[in-house]
């Protein structure tokens, strides 16, 4: 069940959003952390569609709409999460002795 794995990533994105929000409050950064919530929402929609299709609809997933929902939304969500994480947390890699 790939949808369950996606739900785990949704949870991780929400945790990152909360941590980034706290970091942003301390450093007075712009609220880019909201991108984590957008990414989590996109991934949640994809998971819901996947579960709905697996258990109720049983549609052919080779059509373009299903490909976008099954593969496109998770790809966009993960890419957005990586960009936002890099924006907030890249200072950790820049620290030197």
TORKOL-4160 file (C-alpha; in steps of 0.2 Angstrom, whole numbers, padded with zeros to 4 digits, m for minus):
97
<pt num="1" X="0000" Y="0000" Z="0000"/>
<pt num="2" X="0009" Y="0015" Z="m0006"/>
<pt num="3" X="m0004" Y="0027" Z="0001"/>
<pt num="4" X="0001" Y="0022" Z="0018"/>
<pt num="5" X="0019" Y="0027" Z="0014"/>
<pt num="6" X="0013" Y="0043" Z="0007"/>
<pt num="7" X="0004" Y="0046" Z="0024"/>
<pt num="8" X="0020" Y="0044" Z="0033"/>
<pt num="9" X="0028" Y="0057" Z="0022"/>
<pt num="10" X="0013" Y="0069" Z="0026"/>
<pt num="11" X="0016" Y="0067" Z="0044"/>
<pt num="12" X="0035" Y="0070" Z="0042"/>
<pt num="13" X="0031" Y="0086" Z="0032"/>
<pt num="14" X="0019" Y="0092" Z="0045"/>
<pt num="15" X="0033" Y="0089" Z="0059"/>
<pt num="16" X="0045" Y="0099" Z="0048"/>
<pt num="17" X="0033" Y="0113" Z="0046"/>
<pt num="18" X="0031" Y="0114" Z="0065"/>
<pt num="19" X="0050" Y="0114" Z="0068"/>
<pt num="20" X="0053" Y="0127" Z="0054"/>
<pt num="21" X="0039" Y="0138" Z="0061"/>
<pt num="22" X="0048" Y="0138" Z="0077"/>
<pt num="23" X="0064" Y="0142" Z="0069"/>
<pt num="24" X="0057" Y="0156" Z="0059"/>
<pt num="25" X="0049" Y="0164" Z="0074"/>
<pt num="26" X="0066" Y="0164" Z="0082"/>
<pt num="27" X="0076" Y="0171" Z="0067"/>
<pt num="28" X="0062" Y="0182" Z="0061"/>
<pt num="29" X="0062" Y="0173" Z="0044"/>
<pt num="30" X="0048" Y="0174" Z="0031"/>
<pt num="31" X="0035" Y="0161" Z="0033"/>
<pt num="32" X="0041" Y="0149" Z="0020"/>
<pt num="33" X="0037" Y="0135" Z="0031"/>
<pt num="34" X="0019" Y="0136" Z="0024"/>
<pt num="35" X="0026" Y="0127" Z="0009"/>
<pt num="36" X="0027" Y="0111" Z="0020"/>
<pt num="37" X="0009" Y="0112" Z="0023"/>
<pt num="38" X="0005" Y="0114" Z="0004"/>
<pt num="39" X="0016" Y="0099" Z="0001"/>
<pt num="40" X="0007" Y="0089" Z="0014"/>
<pt num="41" X="m0010" Y="0094" Z="0007"/>
<pt num="42" X="m0004" Y="0089" Z="m0011"/>
<pt num="43" X="0002" Y="0072" Z="m0004"/>
<pt num="44" X="m0014" Y="0069" Z="0006"/>
<pt num="45" X="m0024" Y="0072" Z="m0010"/>
<pt num="46" X="m0014" Y="0060" Z="m0019"/>
<pt num="47" X="m0015" Y="0047" Z="m0005"/>
<pt num="48" X="m0034" Y="0049" Z="m0004"/>
<pt num="49" X="m0036" Y="0047" Z="m0023"/>
<pt num="50" X="m0025" Y="0032" Z="m0023"/>
<pt num="51" X="m0035" Y="0024" Z="m0008"/>
<pt num="52" X="m0051" Y="0028" Z="m0017"/>
<pt num="53" X="m0046" Y="0020" Z="m0033"/>
<pt num="54" X="m0039" Y="0005" Z="m0025"/>
<pt num="55" X="m0054" Y="0001" Z="m0015"/>
<pt num="56" X="m0069" Y="0008" Z="m0024"/>
<pt num="57" X="m0066" Y="0014" Z="m0042"/>
<pt num="58" X="m0053" Y="0002" Z="m0049"/>
<pt num="59" X="m0050" Y="0013" Z="m0064"/>
<pt num="60" X="m0036" Y="0011" Z="m0077"/>
<pt num="61" X="m0022" Y="0022" Z="m0071"/>
<pt num="62" X="m0013" Y="0024" Z="m0087"/>
<pt num="63" X="m0024" Y="0038" Z="m0092"/>
<pt num="64" X="m0016" Y="0055" Z="m0091"/>
<pt num="65" X="m0027" Y="0062" Z="m0077"/>
<pt num="66" X="m0023" Y="0047" Z="m0066"/>
<pt num="67" X="m0004" Y="0048" Z="m0070"/>
<pt num="68" X="m0005" Y="0066" Z="m0064"/>
<pt num="69" X="m0014" Y="0061" Z="m0048"/>
<pt num="70" X="m0003" Y="0046" Z="m0044"/>
<pt num="71" X="0014" Y="0052" Z="m0049"/>
<pt num="72" X="0013" Y="0070" Z="m0053"/>
<pt num="73" X="0006" Y="0076" Z="m0036"/>
<pt num="74" X="0018" Y="0067" Z="m0025"/>
<pt num="75" X="0033" Y="0072" Z="m0036"/>
<pt num="76" X="0027" Y="0091" Z="m0035"/>
<pt num="77" X="0024" Y="0089" Z="m0016"/>
<pt num="78" X="0041" Y="0081" Z="m0012"/>
<pt num="79" X="0050" Y="0094" Z="m0023"/>
<pt num="80" X="0042" Y="0108" Z="m0014"/>
<pt num="81" X="0046" Y="0100" Z="0003"/>
<pt num="82" X="0064" Y="0099" Z="m0002"/>
<pt num="83" X="0065" Y="0117" Z="m0008"/>
<pt num="84" X="0057" Y="0123" Z="0008"/>
<pt num="85" X="0068" Y="0113" Z="0018"/>
<pt num="86" X="0084" Y="0119" Z="0009"/>
<pt num="87" X="0078" Y="0137" Z="0012"/>
<pt num="88" X="0075" Y="0135" Z="0030"/>
<pt num="89" X="0089" Y="0123" Z="0035"/>
<pt num="90" X="0103" Y="0126" Z="0023"/>
<pt num="91" X="0112" Y="0136" Z="0036"/>
<pt num="92" X="0117" Y="0120" Z="0045"/>
<pt num="93" X="0128" Y="0115" Z="0031"/>
<pt num="94" X="0136" Y="0132" Z="0030"/>
<pt num="95" X="0142" Y="0132" Z="0048"/>
<pt num="96" X="0161" Y="0129" Z="0049"/>
<pt num="97" X="0173" Y="0127" Z="0064"/>
